[in-house]
């Protein structure tokens, strides 16, 4: 995944969030290097962080956690009030009653745990199954078509996207298919090197020095040498003007810079 740098960790995170056009609660942040201000300008070292966008499922779970905790707390309070009130009213109840109460509480907790497990597992069950719980309604929203690789052959919207520069059309497509995988023929339109990493600009179709059609795809800050994504190049130089076949995940669309950010899975020459 892309690595972002700054004078300190906060600046590196801000640089990454700005480039990805995401908020801090929409990503995972891994601090690689804390950075060092150095002494009198010597031994200065930049901070480095790795920022990974959260998937739609992770974002949904993250939003649901506070509600699930709230429900669990209310449920436990109700149990305490219910069984606590009963124990106050019946002072002559033998000790076996407390054992039964404990057993009931344990069974309730087990059922709650089982229900939570069923809710998580239901995302992998077909929407046509009649034996799963109501949580399967949520899992059925992820259809096979959404999980498939998007190509110009199986998706007319993607075919139209590769031939347009209209920002509204691009915005609609990215919002609808964010984090899905696309696959298409393109070319390396530009390479920008920063230290040992490159920003790669990709256009669709064959390379032409004076013409380009469709949107601008950008791979930010990626290593090229010894990167398994480029294994099929067999050590050949990767250069501007090279026609490629690319498979990648869709990230965000920066309307200001007119860039669709993508995370490459595999790139091969053609």
C-alpha positions as CSV (number, residue, x, y, z in Angstrom):
1,X,0.0,0.0,0.0
2,X,1.1,3.7,-0.5
3,X,3.5,5.2,2.1
4,X,3.3,8.9,2.9
5,X,6.0,11.0,4.4
6,X,6.3,14.2,6.4
7,X,8.4,16.1,8.9
8,X,6.5,14.3,11.7
9,X,3.9,11.6,12.0
10,X,0.9,14.1,12.0
11,X,2.2,15.8,8.9
12,X,2.7,12.4,7.1
13,X,-0.9,11.4,8.0
14,X,-2.3,14.7,6.8
15,X,-0.4,14.4,3.5
16,X,-1.7,10.9,3.0
17,X,-5.3,11.8,3.9
18,X,-5.2,14.8,1.6
19,X,-3.9,12.7,-1.3
20,X,-6.4,9.9,-0.7
21,X,-9.2,12.5,-0.1
22,X,-10.3,10.5,3.0
23,X,-11.0,11.2,6.6
24,X,-9.0,9.7,9.5
25,X,-11.9,7.4,10.6
26,X,-12.1,6.0,7.0
27,X,-8.6,4.5,7.0
28,X,-6.1,2.2,8.8
29,X,-2.9,3.9,9.7
30,X,0.4,2.1,10.3
31,X,3.3,4.1,11.6
32,X,6.5,2.9,9.9
33,X,8.9,5.6,11.0
34,X,8.4,8.2,13.8
35,X,10.9,10.6,12.2
36,X,13.7,12.5,13.7
37,X,14.2,16.3,13.8
38,X,18.0,15.8,14.0
39,X,20.5,18.0,15.6
40,X,21.5,21.3,14.1
41,X,20.1,20.1,10.8
42,X,22.0,16.9,10.8
43,X,20.6,13.3,11.0
44,X,17.2,14.6,10.1
45,X,14.8,11.8,9.2
46,X,11.3,12.0,7.8
47,X,8.3,10.3,9.4
48,X,6.7,7.5,7.3
49,X,3.1,6.1,7.6
50,X,1.2,3.5,5.6
51,X,-2.4,4.4,5.1
52,X,-5.0,1.8,3.9
53,X,-8.6,2.8,3.1
54,X,-11.2,0.8,5.0
55,X,-13.5,-1.4,2.9
56,X,-17.2,-0.7,2.8
57,X,-17.8,-3.7,5.2
58,X,-15.2,-2.4,7.7
59,X,-16.7,1.1,7.6
60,X,-20.2,-0.3,8.2
61,X,-19.0,-2.5,11.2
62,X,-17.1,0.5,12.6
63,X,-20.3,2.6,12.6
64,X,-22.4,-0.3,14.1
65,X,-20.0,-1.0,17.0
66,X,-21.2,1.9,19.3
67,X,-24.8,0.9,18.7
68,X,-24.0,-2.8,19.5
69,X,-22.3,-1.8,22.7
70,X,-25.2,0.4,23.7
71,X,-27.7,-2.5,23.1
72,X,-25.5,-4.9,25.1
73,X,-25.3,-2.5,28.0
74,X,-29.0,-1.9,28.0
75,X,-29.6,-5.7,27.9
76,X,-27.4,-6.3,30.8
77,X,-29.0,-3.5,32.9
78,X,-32.4,-5.0,32.2
79,X,-31.2,-8.4,33.4
80,X,-29.8,-6.9,36.5
81,X,-33.0,-4.9,37.3
82,X,-35.2,-7.9,36.5
83,X,-33.4,-10.5,38.6
84,X,-32.2,-8.1,41.2
85,X,-35.8,-7.0,41.9
86,X,-36.9,-10.6,42.2
87,X,-34.2,-11.4,44.7
88,X,-35.2,-8.4,46.9
89,X,-38.9,-9.5,47.0
90,X,-38.2,-13.2,47.8
91,X,-35.8,-13.3,50.6
92,X,-36.6,-16.9,51.4
93,X,-35.6,-18.3,48.1
94,X,-33.0,-21.1,48.4
95,X,-29.5,-20.8,47.1
96,X,-30.4,-22.9,44.0
97,X,-32.4,-19.9,42.7
98,X,-29.3,-17.8,42.3
99,X,-27.7,-20.7,40.4
100,X,-30.6,-20.9,38.1
101,X,-30.5,-17.1,37.6
102,X,-26.8,-17.4,36.8
103,X,-27.5,-20.1,34.3
104,X,-30.2,-18.0,32.6
105,X,-27.8,-15.1,32.3
106,X,-25.1,-17.3,30.8
107,X,-27.6,-18.7,28.3
108,X,-28.7,-15.2,27.4
109,X,-25.1,-14.2,26.8
110,X,-24.5,-17.3,24.7
111,X,-27.6,-16.5,22.6
112,X,-26.4,-13.0,22.2
113,X,-22.9,-14.2,21.1
114,X,-24.5,-16.8,18.7
115,X,-26.7,-14.1,17.2
116,X,-23.7,-11.8,16.7
117,X,-21.7,-14.7,15.0
118,X,-24.7,-15.5,12.8
119,X,-24.9,-11.8,11.7
120,X,-21.2,-11.8,10.7
121,X,-21.4,-15.2,8.9
122,X,-24.6,-14.3,7.0
123,X,-22.6,-12.0,4.7
124,X,-21.3,-15.2,2.9
125,X,-24.7,-16.8,2.5
126,X,-26.8,-16.5,-0.6
127,X,-29.8,-14.2,-0.4
128,X,-32.0,-17.1,-1.7
129,X,-31.4,-19.2,1.5
130,X,-34.5,-19.6,3.7
131,X,-32.7,-21.0,6.7
132,X,-30.7,-18.0,7.8
133,X,-31.7,-15.2,10.2
134,X,-32.9,-11.7,9.3
135,X,-29.3,-10.5,9.1
136,X,-29.1,-12.2,5.7
137,X,-31.0,-9.2,4.2
138,X,-27.8,-7.2,4.7
139,X,-25.6,-9.8,3.2
140,X,-27.8,-10.2,0.1
141,X,-27.1,-6.6,-0.8
142,X,-23.6,-7.7,-2.1
143,X,-24.6,-9.4,-5.3
144,X,-22.2,-11.6,-7.4
145,X,-22.1,-8.8,-10.0
146,X,-20.6,-6.4,-7.4
147,X,-17.9,-8.8,-6.4
148,X,-16.9,-9.7,-10.0
149,X,-14.0,-7.9,-11.8
150,X,-15.4,-5.0,-13.9
151,X,-14.3,-5.0,-17.5
152,X,-15.5,-3.2,-20.7
153,X,-17.1,-6.5,-21.8
154,X,-19.3,-7.0,-18.7
155,X,-20.0,-3.4,-17.7
156,X,-21.4,-0.8,-20.1
157,X,-20.9,2.0,-17.5
158,X,-17.1,1.2,-17.3
159,X,-16.9,1.1,-21.1
160,X,-18.5,4.5,-21.3
161,X,-16.2,5.8,-18.5
162,X,-13.0,5.0,-20.4
163,X,-14.2,7.2,-23.3
164,X,-15.4,10.3,-21.3
165,X,-13.8,13.1,-19.4
166,X,-17.1,14.4,-17.9
167,X,-16.5,14.8,-14.1
168,X,-20.1,14.1,-13.3
169,X,-20.0,10.7,-15.1
170,X,-16.7,9.9,-13.4
171,X,-18.0,10.9,-10.0
172,X,-21.1,8.7,-10.3
173,X,-19.1,5.7,-11.4
174,X,-16.5,6.0,-8.6
175,X,-19.2,6.4,-5.9
176,X,-21.1,3.4,-7.2
177,X,-18.1,1.1,-7.7
178,X,-15.5,2.3,-5.1
179,X,-13.3,-0.5,-3.8
180,X,-14.3,-2.9,-6.6
181,X,-11.8,-4.3,-9.0
182,X,-11.5,-3.1,-12.6
183,X,-9.4,-4.5,-15.5
184,X,-8.6,-2.8,-18.8
185,X,-6.0,-2.1,-21.5
186,X,-4.2,1.2,-20.9
187,X,-0.8,3.0,-21.1
188,X,1.7,4.7,-18.9
189,X,1.2,8.3,-19.7
190,X,3.6,9.8,-17.1
191,X,6.0,8.8,-14.3
192,X,7.0,11.1,-11.5
193,X,9.8,10.0,-9.2
194,X,10.1,11.0,-5.5
195,X,13.1,9.4,-3.9
196,X,12.7,5.6,-4.5
197,X,9.0,5.7,-5.4
198,X,6.9,6.8,-8.4
199,X,3.5,8.4,-9.0
200,X,2.2,6.7,-12.1
201,X,-0.4,8.3,-14.4
202,X,-2.4,5.9,-16.6
203,X,-4.7,6.5,-19.5
204,X,-6.9,3.9,-21.3
205,X,-6.2,2.5,-24.7
206,X,-2.9,2.7,-26.6
207,X,-0.3,5.4,-25.9
208,X,-0.3,8.5,-28.1
209,X,2.2,11.4,-27.4
210,X,-0.3,14.1,-28.5
211,X,-3.7,12.5,-27.7
212,X,-5.4,11.0,-24.7
213,X,-9.0,10.0,-24.0
214,X,-10.9,9.1,-20.9
215,X,-10.2,9.8,-17.3
216,X,-6.8,10.1,-15.5
217,X,-6.0,7.1,-13.3
218,X,-3.2,7.6,-10.7
219,X,-1.2,5.1,-8.7
220,X,0.4,7.2,-5.9
221,X,3.9,6.5,-4.5
222,X,4.6,2.9,-5.6
223,X,7.9,1.1,-5.8
224,X,8.6,-0.4,-9.2
225,X,11.9,-2.3,-8.7
226,X,11.3,-5.8,-7.2
227,X,7.6,-5.1,-6.9
228,X,5.6,-8.3,-7.5
229,X,2.9,-6.3,-9.2
230,X,5.3,-5.8,-12.1
231,X,6.7,-9.4,-12.2
232,X,5.5,-10.0,-15.7
233,X,7.9,-7.3,-17.0
234,X,10.7,-9.8,-16.3
235,X,13.1,-7.0,-15.2
236,X,12.5,-4.8,-18.2
237,X,12.4,-1.0,-17.7
238,X,9.0,0.4,-17.1
239,X,8.7,3.7,-19.0
240,X,6.4,6.4,-20.3
241,X,4.5,5.4,-23.4
242,X,4.4,1.7,-22.5
243,X,1.1,-0.1,-23.4
244,X,-0.1,-2.2,-20.4
245,X,-2.9,-4.3,-19.1
246,X,-3.9,-3.4,-15.6
247,X,-6.0,-4.9,-12.8
248,X,-6.6,-2.6,-9.8
249,X,-9.1,-1.5,-7.1
250,X,-11.0,1.8,-7.4
251,X,-10.2,4.4,-4.8
252,X,-11.3,8.0,-4.6
253,X,-11.9,10.6,-7.3
254,X,-10.1,14.0,-6.8
255,X,-12.3,16.4,-8.7
256,X,-9.9,19.3,-8.3
257,X,-7.0,17.4,-9.9
258,X,-9.3,15.3,-12.1
259,X,-7.6,12.0,-10.8
260,X,-9.1,8.6,-10.1
261,X,-6.9,7.0,-7.5
262,X,-6.4,3.2,-7.9
263,X,-4.6,0.5,-6.0
264,X,-2.8,-1.9,-8.5
265,X,-3.2,-5.7,-8.2
266,X,-1.3,-6.7,-11.4
267,X,0.2,-4.8,-14.3
268,X,1.6,-6.5,-17.4
269,X,3.0,-5.3,-20.7
270,X,1.1,-5.8,-23.9
